[in-house]
Amino acid sequence: MLDNEITKENLNKLVVTFYTRVLKDEKLAPYFIEKLGDDLKSDIWQKHITLLTNFWYTISHGRGEYNGSPFAPHMQISGLDKEAFEAWLRLFFSSVDKIFVEDIANKFKERSSIIASNFMRNLAI
Ligand code: HEM
């Protein structure tokens, strides 16, 4: 059964599903392993998972605990290219489809596409 509401619990599930796939992806894994290591159970990954759960909660509810600068850390990642963003979006979309009904999934897809486009524009790629 796909979820028809957005909660902290299913956002956490989304984030964990997504990063489990990221770490198995040949193109994307190296960017994340360089900054966070390869063990999703480590403290650094657990912090990242909580941060991103709060990020998506804040985006989807228009309020919440995330008050960081989402773009800033991406300036410190070397070798980011268009193919990396395409791979990121492909894995994010398929993760969203595993958890949410179509209407909600579509909203996440729209928001993430817009953010990815902004990031690429800021990075001039
Ligand atoms: C190829 C694409 C991407 C890669 C390789 C990537 C990689 C990373 C990495 C390694 C970090 C952790 C940086 C650190 O803590 O030093 C990070 C943080 C983050 N990423 Fe991405 N990212 C990508 C695209 C995106 C997109 C499209 C979004 C949003 C839709 C996003 C949202 C975030 C957020 C919210 C953070 C945390 C920012 C903070 O510290 O407040 N990322 N990303």
Backbone and ligand atoms as CSV (ligand in chain L), in Angstrom:
chain,resi,resn,atom,element,x,y,z
A,1,MET,N,N,0.840,-1.217,0.000
A,1,MET,CA,C,0.000,0.000,0.000
A,1,MET,C,C,0.868,1.258,0.000
A,2,LEU,N,N,0.562,2.168,-0.917
A,2,LEU,CA,C,1.340,3.412,-0.974
A,2,LEU,C,C,0.742,4.431,0.003
A,3,ASP,N,N,1.590,5.283,0.542
A,3,ASP,CA,C,1.145,6.242,1.560
A,3,ASP,C,C,0.471,7.460,0.911
A,4,ASN,N,N,-0.597,7.901,1.573
A,4,ASN,CA,C,-1.390,9.011,1.057
A,4,ASN,C,C,-1.223,10.264,1.919
A,5,GLU,N,N,-0.287,10.229,2.855
A,5,GLU,CA,C,0.040,11.425,3.643
A,5,GLU,C,C,1.540,11.451,3.884
A,6,ILE,N,N,2.045,12.628,4.226
A,6,ILE,CA,C,3.495,12.783,4.407
A,6,ILE,C,C,3.781,12.959,5.892
A,7,THR,N,N,4.538,12.030,6.458
A,7,THR,CA,C,4.881,12.093,7.878
A,7,THR,C,C,6.409,12.016,8.021
A,8,LYS,N,N,6.873,12.342,9.214
A,8,LYS,CA,C,8.301,12.184,9.505
A,8,LYS,C,C,8.733,10.740,9.263
A,9,GLU,N,N,7.853,9.792,9.613
A,9,GLU,CA,C,8.202,8.367,9.501
A,9,GLU,C,C,8.392,7.967,8.046
A,10,ASN,N,N,7.429,8.348,7.174
A,10,ASN,CA,C,7.619,7.899,5.794
A,10,ASN,C,C,8.673,8.722,5.056
A,11,LEU,N,N,8.925,9.953,5.517
A,11,LEU,CA,C,10.042,10.708,4.923
A,11,LEU,C,C,11.377,10.059,5.295
A,12,ASN,N,N,11.459,9.594,6.540
A,12,ASN,CA,C,12.674,8.881,6.946
A,12,ASN,C,C,12.870,7.631,6.081
A,13,LYS,N,N,11.779,6.928,5.813
A,13,LYS,CA,C,11.831,5.731,4.964
A,13,LYS,C,C,12.287,6.104,3.543
A,14,LEU,N,N,11.764,7.218,3.049
A,14,LEU,CA,C,12.152,7.705,1.714
A,14,LEU,C,C,13.649,7.981,1.659
A,15,VAL,N,N,14.143,8.703,2.664
A,15,VAL,CA,C,15.550,9.107,2.689
A,15,VAL,C,C,16.460,7.871,2.789
A,16,VAL,N,N,16.087,6.927,3.655
A,16,VAL,CA,C,16.909,5.715,3.804
A,16,VAL,C,C,16.871,4.882,2.514
A,17,THR,N,N,15.694,4.744,1.914
A,17,THR,CA,C,15.570,4.000,0.644
A,17,THR,C,C,16.465,4.635,-0.411
A,18,PHE,N,N,16.383,5.975,-0.503
A,18,PHE,CA,C,17.161,6.704,-1.510
A,18,PHE,C,C,18.669,6.503,-1.313
A,19,TYR,N,N,19.157,6.715,-0.080
A,19,TYR,CA,C,20.619,6.622,0.122
A,19,TYR,C,C,21.126,5.183,0.049
A,20,THR,N,N,20.264,4.203,0.372
A,20,THR,CA,C,20.663,2.802,0.185
A,20,THR,C,C,20.957,2.573,-1.295
A,21,ARG,N,N,20.117,3.147,-2.163
A,21,ARG,CA,C,20.331,3.016,-3.615
A,21,ARG,C,C,21.535,3.828,-4.071
A,22,VAL,N,N,21.676,5.028,-3.507
A,22,VAL,CA,C,22.802,5.893,-3.886
A,22,VAL,C,C,24.131,5.162,-3.662
A,23,LEU,N,N,24.236,4.503,-2.499
A,23,LEU,CA,C,25.518,3.856,-2.171
A,23,LEU,C,C,25.804,2.643,-3.048
A,24,LYS,N,N,24.778,2.169,-3.775
A,24,LYS,CA,C,24.994,1.044,-4.697
A,24,LYS,C,C,25.170,1.535,-6.126
A,25,ASP,N,N,25.067,2.851,-6.331
A,25,ASP,CA,C,25.115,3.401,-7.686
A,25,ASP,C,C,26.550,3.815,-8.043
A,26,GLU,N,N,27.026,3.238,-9.143
A,26,GLU,CA,C,28.416,3.474,-9.550
A,26,GLU,C,C,28.770,4.952,-9.725
A,27,LYS,N,N,27.823,5.692,-10.305
A,27,LYS,CA,C,28.090,7.111,-10.586
A,27,LYS,C,C,28.021,7.959,-9.311
A,28,LEU,N,N,26.984,7.709,-8.491
A,28,LEU,CA,C,26.731,8.619,-7.359
A,28,LEU,C,C,27.502,8.270,-6.089
A,29,ALA,N,N,27.715,6.988,-5.854
A,29,ALA,CA,C,28.296,6.575,-4.572
A,29,ALA,C,C,29.584,7.335,-4.234
A,30,PRO,N,N,30.533,7.492,-5.166
A,30,PRO,CA,C,31.807,8.117,-4.790
A,30,PRO,C,C,31.672,9.528,-4.190
A,31,TYR,N,N,30.716,10.321,-4.696
A,31,TYR,CA,C,30.559,11.683,-4.150
A,31,TYR,C,C,30.182,11.621,-2.674
A,32,PHE,N,N,29.278,10.690,-2.355
A,32,PHE,CA,C,28.791,10.600,-0.977
A,32,PHE,C,C,29.820,9.934,-0.066
A,33,ILE,N,N,30.495,8.902,-0.603
A,33,ILE,CA,C,31.470,8.184,0.222
A,33,ILE,C,C,32.609,9.128,0.607
A,34,GLU,N,N,32.990,9.996,-0.310
A,34,GLU,CA,C,34.082,10.930,-0.001
A,34,GLU,C,C,33.744,11.824,1.193
A,35,LYS,N,N,32.488,12.269,1.280
A,35,LYS,CA,C,32.107,13.189,2.376
A,35,LYS,C,C,31.598,12.466,3.618
A,36,LEU,N,N,30.891,11.341,3.432
A,36,LEU,CA,C,30.160,10.748,4.565
A,36,LEU,C,C,30.563,9.299,4.868
A,37,GLY,N,N,31.403,8.708,4.033
A,37,GLY,CA,C,31.766,7.299,4.228
A,37,GLY,C,C,30.718,6.372,3.600
A,38,ASP,N,N,30.912,5.060,3.804
A,38,ASP,CA,C,30.042,4.116,3.091
A,38,ASP,C,C,29.131,3.316,4.017
A,39,ASP,N,N,29.026,3.752,5.294
A,39,ASP,CA,C,28.229,2.987,6.258
A,39,ASP,C,C,27.013,3.798,6.725
A,40,LEU,N,N,25.850,3.461,6.185
A,40,LEU,CA,C,24.620,4.208,6.524
A,40,LEU,C,C,24.327,4.210,8.019
A,41,LYS,N,N,24.899,3.251,8.747
A,41,LYS,CA,C,24.631,3.167,10.191
A,41,LYS,C,C,25.576,4.059,11.016
A,42,SER,N,N,26.568,4.647,10.374
A,42,SER,CA,C,27.525,5.477,11.116
A,42,SER,C,C,26.858,6.757,11.628
A,43,ASP,N,N,27.482,7.398,12.620
A,43,ASP,CA,C,26.934,8.637,13.187
A,43,ASP,C,C,26.777,9.711,12.123
A,44,ILE,N,N,27.778,9.830,11.265
A,44,ILE,CA,C,27.763,10.907,10.266
A,44,ILE,C,C,26.599,10.710,9.274
A,45,TRP,N,N,26.365,9.438,8.886
A,45,TRP,CA,C,25.235,9.171,7.979
A,45,TRP,C,C,23.911,9.357,8.712
A,46,GLN,N,N,23.839,8.900,9.972
A,46,GLN,CA,C,22.583,9.038,10.726
A,46,GLN,C,C,22.210,10.513,10.858
A,47,LYS,N,N,23.233,11.363,11.062
A,47,LYS,CA,C,22.975,12.812,11.151
A,47,LYS,C,C,22.468,13.333,9.813
A,48,HIS,N,N,23.110,12.858,8.720
A,48,HIS,CA,C,22.703,13.299,7.380
A,48,HIS,C,C,21.261,12.858,7.085
A,49,ILE,N,N,20.929,11.623,7.492
A,49,ILE,CA,C,19.579,11.093,7.244
A,49,ILE,C,C,18.532,11.919,8.015
A,50,THR,N,N,18.846,12.260,9.271
A,50,THR,CA,C,17.925,13.092,10.053
A,50,THR,C,C,17.790,14.480,9.418
A,51,LEU,N,N,18.940,15.044,8.990
A,51,LEU,CA,C,18.933,16.375,8.361
A,51,LEU,C,C,18.044,16.374,7.112
A,52,LEU,N,N,18.211,15.337,6.281
A,52,LEU,CA,C,17.455,15.284,5.026
A,52,LEU,C,C,15.975,14.949,5.250
A,53,THR,N,N,15.691,14.180,6.319
A,53,THR,CA,C,14.288,13.936,6.683
A,53,THR,C,C,13.640,15.269,7.064
A,54,ASN,N,N,14.350,16.064,7.867
A,54,ASN,CA,C,13.839,17.386,8.258
A,54,ASN,C,C,13.739,18.324,7.047
A,55,PHE,N,N,14.705,18.221,6.142
A,55,PHE,CA,C,14.687,19.043,4.922
A,55,PHE,C,C,13.395,18.784,4.134
A,56,TRP,N,N,13.115,17.501,3.861
A,56,TRP,CA,C,11.929,17.183,3.050
A,56,TRP,C,C,10.638,17.468,3.815
A,57,TYR,N,N,10.673,17.328,5.151
A,57,TYR,CA,C,9.486,17.695,5.931
A,57,TYR,C,C,9.201,19.190,5.771
A,58,THR,N,N,10.252,19.993,5.887
A,58,THR,CA,C,10.101,21.449,5.808
A,58,THR,C,C,9.639,21.861,4.405
A,59,ILE,N,N,10.209,21.230,3.382
A,59,ILE,CA,C,9.796,21.539,2.006
A,59,ILE,C,C,8.317,21.173,1.806
A,60,SER,N,N,7.917,19.990,2.291
A,60,SER,CA,C,6.573,19.517,1.973
A,60,SER,C,C,5.497,20.150,2.857
A,61,HIS,N,N,5.866,20.615,4.043
A,61,HIS,CA,C,4.863,21.204,4.942
A,61,HIS,C,C,4.947,22.732,5.014
A,62,GLY,N,N,5.998,23.297,4.413
A,62,GLY,CA,C,6.145,24.756,4.465
A,62,GLY,C,C,6.585,25.260,5.834
A,63,ARG,N,N,6.932,24.346,6.720
A,63,ARG,CA,C,7.458,24.696,8.051
A,63,ARG,C,C,8.141,23.460,8.596
A,64,GLY,N,N,9.070,23.657,9.536
A,64,GLY,CA,C,9.743,22.497,10.097
A,64,GLY,C,C,11.094,22.857,10.656
A,65,GLU,N,N,11.865,21.823,10.936
A,65,GLU,CA,C,13.103,22.040,11.692
A,65,GLU,C,C,14.317,22.342,10.834
A,66,TYR,N,N,14.221,22.190,9.513
A,66,TYR,CA,C,15.401,22.441,8.677
A,66,TYR,C,C,15.547,23.944,8.446
A,67,ASN,N,N,16.710,24.478,8.834
A,67,ASN,CA,C,16.939,25.893,8.531
A,67,ASN,C,C,18.363,26.117,8.049
A,68,GLY,N,N,18.869,25.167,7.272
A,68,GLY,CA,C,20.232,25.261,6.741
A,68,GLY,C,C,20.268,25.921,5.376
A,69,SER,N,N,21.384,25.784,4.724
A,69,SER,CA,C,21.573,26.301,3.372
A,69,SER,C,C,21.802,25.095,2.467
A,70,PRO,N,N,20.756,24.615,1.814
A,70,PRO,CA,C,20.880,23.347,1.093
A,70,PRO,C,C,21.957,23.364,0.009
A,71,PHE,N,N,22.141,24.492,-0.639
A,71,PHE,CA,C,23.100,24.483,-1.748
A,71,PHE,C,C,24.560,24.476,-1.287
A,72,ALA,N,N,24.859,25.197,-0.199
A,72,ALA,CA,C,26.254,25.457,0.203
A,72,ALA,C,C,27.193,24.239,0.152
A,73,PRO,N,N,26.840,23.100,0.774
A,73,PRO,CA,C,27.804,21.983,0.782
A,73,PRO,C,C,28.123,21.459,-0.617
A,74,HIS,N,N,27.227,21.660,-1.559
A,74,HIS,CA,C,27.458,21.143,-2.909
A,74,HIS,C,C,28.567,21.878,-3.642
A,75,MET,N,N,28.897,23.075,-3.162
A,75,MET,CA,C,30.017,23.822,-3.765
A,75,MET,C,C,31.351,23.153,-3.445
A,76,GLN,N,N,31.358,22.338,-2.354
A,76,GLN,CA,C,32.601,21.683,-1.913
A,76,GLN,C,C,32.748,20.268,-2.489
A,77,ILE,N,N,31.839,19.876,-3.381
A,77,ILE,CA,C,31.912,18.529,-3.964
A,77,ILE,C,C,32.534,18.642,-5.346
A,78,SER,N,N,33.683,17.972,-5.519
A,78,SER,CA,C,34.340,18.142,-6.817
A,78,SER,C,C,33.796,17.164,-7.856
A,79,GLY,N,N,33.781,17.626,-9.092
A,79,GLY,CA,C,33.409,16.772,-10.213
A,79,GLY,C,C,31.921,16.562,-10.417
A,80,LEU,N,N,31.077,17.402,-9.790
A,80,LEU,CA,C,29.628,17.257,-10.017
A,80,LEU,C,C,29.308,17.617,-11.465
A,81,ASP,N,N,28.556,16.765,-12.148
A,81,ASP,CA,C,28.194,17.070,-13.531
A,81,ASP,C,C,26.713,16.750,-13.777
A,82,LYS,N,N,26.281,17.033,-15.006
A,82,LYS,CA,C,24.870,16.860,-15.351
A,82,LYS,C,C,24.441,15.393,-15.183
A,83,GLU,N,N,25.312,14.467,-15.544
A,83,GLU,CA,C,24.984,13.037,-15.439
A,83,GLU,C,C,24.748,12.654,-13.976
A,84,ALA,N,N,25.512,13.268,-13.069
A,84,ALA,CA,C,25.327,12.977,-11.642
A,84,ALA,C,C,23.932,13.438,-11.195
A,85,PHE,N,N,23.527,14.629,-11.634
A,85,PHE,CA,C,22.195,15.121,-11.254
A,85,PHE,C,C,21.096,14.268,-11.878
A,86,GLU,N,N,21.317,13.801,-13.123
A,86,GLU,CA,C,20.324,12.924,-13.750
A,86,GLU,C,C,20.201,11.617,-12.964
A,87,ALA,N,N,21.336,11.077,-12.548
A,87,ALA,CA,C,21.319,9.834,-11.767
A,87,ALA,C,C,20.631,10.070,-10.418
A,88,TRP,N,N,20.944,11.219,-9.796
A,88,TRP,CA,C,20.335,11.580,-8.505
A,88,TRP,C,C,18.807,11.612,-8.651
A,89,LEU,N,N,18.334,12.305,-9.670
A,89,LEU,CA,C,16.879,12.450,-9.856
A,89,LEU,C,C,16.230,11.102,-10.177
A,90,ARG,N,N,16.909,10.287,-10.982
A,90,ARG,CA,C,16.355,8.973,-11.336
A,90,ARG,C,C,16.147,8.132,-10.064
A,91,LEU,N,N,17.145,8.107,-9.201
A,91,LEU,CA,C,17.029,7.309,-7.966
A,91,LEU,C,C,16.022,7.919,-6.992
A,92,PHE,N,N,15.979,9.255,-6.947
A,92,PHE,CA,C,15.025,9.899,-6.038
A,92,PHE,C,C,13.589,9.617,-6.503
A,93,PHE,N,N,13.346,9.743,-7.805
A,93,PHE,CA,C,11.998,9.490,-8.341
A,93,PHE,C,C,11.571,8.053,-8.046
A,94,SER,N,N,12.469,7.086,-8.276
A,94,SER,CA,C,12.056,5.694,-8.080
A,94,SER,C,C,11.851,5.400,-6.596
A,95,SER,N,N,12.565,6.100,-5.726
A,95,SER,CA,C,12.354,5.931,-4.278
A,95,SER,C,C,10.994,6.500,-3.869
A,96,VAL,N,N,10.682,7.685,-4.395
A,96,VAL,CA,C,9.410,8.343,-4.096
A,96,VAL,C,C,8.229,7.459,-4.558
A,97,ASP,N,N,8.387,6.832,-5.742
A,97,ASP,CA,C,7.317,5.978,-6.279
A,97,ASP,C,C,7.084,4.733,-5.434
A,98,LYS,N,N,8.104,4.321,-4.696
A,98,LYS,CA,C,7.954,3.127,-3.849
A,98,LYS,C,C,7.128,3.417,-2.617
A,99,ILE,N,N,7.049,4.725,-2.230
A,99,ILE,CA,C,6.472,5.053,-0.923
A,99,ILE,C,C,5.144,5.807,-1.014
A,100,PHE,N,N,5.023,6.720,-1.988
A,100,PHE,CA,C,3.843,7.612,-1.996
A,100,PHE,C,C,2.904,7.372,-3.177
A,101,VAL,N,N,1.621,7.682,-2.949
A,101,VAL,CA,C,0.643,7.668,-4.049
A,101,VAL,C,C,1.052,8.716,-5.085
A,102,GLU,N,N,0.462,8.575,-6.280
A,102,GLU,CA,C,0.929,9.355,-7.425
A,102,GLU,C,C,0.929,10.876,-7.203
A,103,ASP,N,N,-0.152,11.412,-6.630
A,103,ASP,CA,C,-0.243,12.878,-6.437
A,103,ASP,C,C,0.908,13.403,-5.591
A,104,ILE,N,N,1.188,12.707,-4.495
A,104,ILE,CA,C,2.270,13.137,-3.598
A,104,ILE,C,C,3.607,12.915,-4.279
A,105,ALA,N,N,3.753,11.747,-4.919
A,105,ALA,CA,C,5.011,11.447,-5.618
A,105,ALA,C,C,5.316,12.543,-6.645
A,106,ASN,N,N,4.284,12.954,-7.384
A,106,ASN,CA,C,4.503,13.985,-8.406
A,106,ASN,C,C,5.000,15.293,-7.807
A,107,LYS,N,N,4.484,15.638,-6.625
A,107,LYS,CA,C,4.931,16.887,-5.981
A,107,LYS,C,C,6.408,16.805,-5.612
A,108,PHE,N,N,6.819,15.659,-5.057
A,108,PHE,CA,C,8.243,15.492,-4.722
A,108,PHE,C,C,9.105,15.556,-5.985
A,109,LYS,N,N,8.593,14.979,-7.057
A,109,LYS,CA,C,9.362,14.985,-8.303
A,109,LYS,C,C,9.510,16.415,-8.831
A,110,GLU,N,N,8.415,17.184,-8.761
A,110,GLU,CA,C,8.483,18.586,-9.208
A,110,GLU,C,C,9.479,19.377,-8.369
A,111,ARG,N,N,9.334,19.256,-7.040
A,111,ARG,CA,C,10.203,20.050,-6.154
A,111,ARG,C,C,11.672,19.684,-6.332
A,112,SER,N,N,11.948,18.392,-6.398
A,112,SER,CA,C,13.349,17.973,-6.514
A,112,SER,C,C,13.934,18.382,-7.863
A,113,SER,N,N,13.118,18.351,-8.916
A,113,SER,CA,C,13.611,18.768,-10.238
A,113,SER,C,C,13.971,20.254,-10.230
A,114,ILE,N,N,13.114,21.044,-9.587
A,114,ILE,CA,C,13.376,22.494,-9.538
A,114,ILE,C,C,14.662,22.766,-8.753
A,115,ILE,N,N,14.791,22.098,-7.606
A,115,ILE,CA,C,15.991,22.313,-6.777
A,115,ILE,C,C,17.239,21.862,-7.536
A,116,ALA,N,N,17.154,20.695,-8.191
A,116,ALA,CA,C,18.315,20.207,-8.962
A,116,ALA,C,C,18.686,21.207,-10.068
A,117,SER,N,N,17.694,21.758,-10.746
A,117,SER,CA,C,17.976,22.753,-11.795
A,117,SER,C,C,18.653,23.988,-11.207
A,118,ASN,N,N,18.162,24.429,-10.055
A,118,ASN,CA,C,18.790,25.596,-9.404
A,118,ASN,C,C,20.239,25.297,-9.032
A,119,PHE,N,N,20.473,24.099,-8.468
A,119,PHE,CA,C,21.838,23.713,-8.079
A,119,PHE,C,C,22.743,23.725,-9.316
A,120,MET,N,N,22.249,23.124,-10.411
A,120,MET,CA,C,23.073,23.056,-11.628
A,120,MET,C,C,23.344,24.459,-12.171
A,121,ARG,N,N,22.336,25.310,-12.118
A,121,ARG,CA,C,22.540,26.686,-12.591
A,121,ARG,C,C,23.601,27.380,-11.722
A,122,ASN,N,N,23.488,27.222,-10.396
A,122,ASN,CA,C,24.473,27.840,-9.491
A,122,ASN,C,C,25.878,27.290,-9.718
A,123,LEU,N,N,25.944,25.997,-10.097
A,123,LEU,CA,C,27.263,25.377,-10.319
A,123,LEU,C,C,27.761,25.585,-11.752
A,124,ALA,N,N,26.912,26.234,-12.559
A,124,ALA,CA,C,27.232,26.478,-13.975
A,124,ALA,C,C,27.517,25.171,-14.725
A,125,ILE,N,N,26.639,24.165,-14.506
A,125,ILE,CA,C,26.760,22.908,-15.275
A,125,ILE,C,C,25.467,22.643,-16.038
L,1,HEM,C1,C,24.499,14.776,-8.060
L,1,HEM,C2,C,23.735,15.378,-7.178
L,1,HEM,C3,C,24.033,15.465,-5.711
L,1,HEM,C4,C,25.091,14.984,-4.969
L,1,HEM,C5,C,26.282,14.162,-5.452
L,1,HEM,C6,C,24.873,15.412,-3.600
L,1,HEM,C7,C,25.720,15.126,-2.546
L,1,HEM,C8,C,25.592,15.614,-1.268
L,1,HEM,C9,C,26.529,15.397,-0.189
L,1,HEM,C10,C,27.809,14.553,-0.296
L,1,HEM,C11,C,26.073,16.066,0.879
L,1,HEM,C12,C,26.740,16.131,2.271
L,1,HEM,C13,C,27.739,17.255,2.259
L,1,HEM,C14,C,28.445,17.422,3.576
L,1,HEM,O1,O,27.810,17.257,4.635
L,1,HEM,O2,O,29.637,17.758,3.526
L,1,HEM,C15,C,24.822,16.709,0.499
L,1,HEM,C16,C,24.043,17.488,1.338
L,1,HEM,C17,C,22.767,17.890,1.027
L,1,HEM,N1,N,22.107,17.691,-0.169
L,1,HEM,FE1,FE,22.915,16.929,-1.852
L,1,HEM,N2,N,23.703,16.116,-3.520
L,1,HEM,C18,C,23.148,16.170,-4.780
L,1,HEM,C19,C,21.942,16.759,-5.128
L,1,HEM,C20,C,21.028,17.247,-4.252
L,1,HEM,C21,C,19.691,17.684,-4.588
L,1,HEM,C22,C,19.099,17.701,-6.015
L,1,HEM,C23,C,19.104,18.065,-3.414
L,1,HEM,C24,C,17.703,18.572,-3.151
L,1,HEM,C25,C,16.674,18.315,-3.951
L,1,HEM,C26,C,20.078,17.886,-2.352
L,1,HEM,C27,C,19.871,18.202,-1.026
L,1,HEM,C28,C,20.849,18.209,-0.056
L,1,HEM,C29,C,20.663,18.784,1.272
L,1,HEM,C30,C,19.411,19.449,1.827
L,1,HEM,C31,C,21.883,18.594,1.952
L,1,HEM,C32,C,22.221,19.041,3.384
L,1,HEM,C33,C,22.597,20.520,3.364
L,1,HEM,C34,C,22.949,21.038,4.757
L,1,HEM,O3,O,24.046,20.685,5.254
L,1,HEM,O4,O,22.130,21.770,5.346
L,1,HEM,N3,N,21.228,17.382,-2.895
L,1,HEM,N4,N,24.553,16.411,-0.816
